[in-house]
Amino acid sequence: MIRNKKVNNELIRKRRKKRLIRNIFILTIFVISLSAILCFKLPYFNITQITVHGNKHSSIQDIVKESKLTMGGNTFYSNLVEAKKGIKNNPYVDEVNINRHLPSTLEITITERTPEFYVNDGNISYIIDNKGYILENQAQGEVKDLIPVNLGKIDETTLGTKIIKDNKKLAIMSNLGILQKTNKSSISITNIDITNILDVRVNCNDICIYLGDYEALQTKLNKAINILLMPEYKDAKGYIDLRFDKRVAVHIDK
């Protein structure tokens, strides 16, 4: 009986000790958490600087405004997820990252879409990137240094959306844009017509080049450029027909 009582007392003592240790641990975590929360709310962590990188077409002021981040707000309590969503409403913004640099700086880094083409619709020109995203619109005739492209029926006119849903047409447009960028000659594409993907056409000034379907675009375009580089075709008007594999037709207006 005495031994059993001693054993029971020892078990009770151990349980009390474990309970005490657990309570002390919980209290310690609570105190640390509370201290951290209070510490994070100190003015030391208020935002004093917001930096923006990667912007070329969007102003720093617009990016900060769209983020809804404010000077004087708390670095830790600023909602960066919502800030990213706000910035991505900018049609020029493709990707965005926001980093905290303690104690008081937020760094916004964006990747922008690049304007490459424009599509005329009525009196409006829609400026688009190589994936077809609408970046802005201008009055027709005001767009400079971009390639006009005819895509047929337009599906969307809202900024930040794709102007058409036909990914095949967009892929052809993108490929032609890449070929234009990598072209080292003096011949440049001045107009693209992808109304019909089986009858793709481009203009190089006053020469219309019939490329036919979307297969082997680079090969066909290179053939046309090599022809146009010949002295007799300088400043010529007419067309080059590359729609047939084994026959190239060149017609020059007299």
Secondary structure, DSSP 8 states (H G I E B T S, - for coil): -HHHHHHHHHHHHHHHHHHHHHHHHHHHHHHHHHHHHHHHTSGGGB--EEEEES-SSS-HHHHHHHHT--TTSBTTTS-HHHHHHHHTTSTTEEEEEEEEETTTEEEEEEEE----EEEEETTEEEEE-TT-BEEEEEETT---SSEEEE-SS----STTSBS-S-HHHHHHHHHHHHHHHH--SS----EEE-SSTTSEEEEETTEEEEEESSTTHHHHHHHHHHHHTSGGGTT--EEEEEEETTEEEEEE--
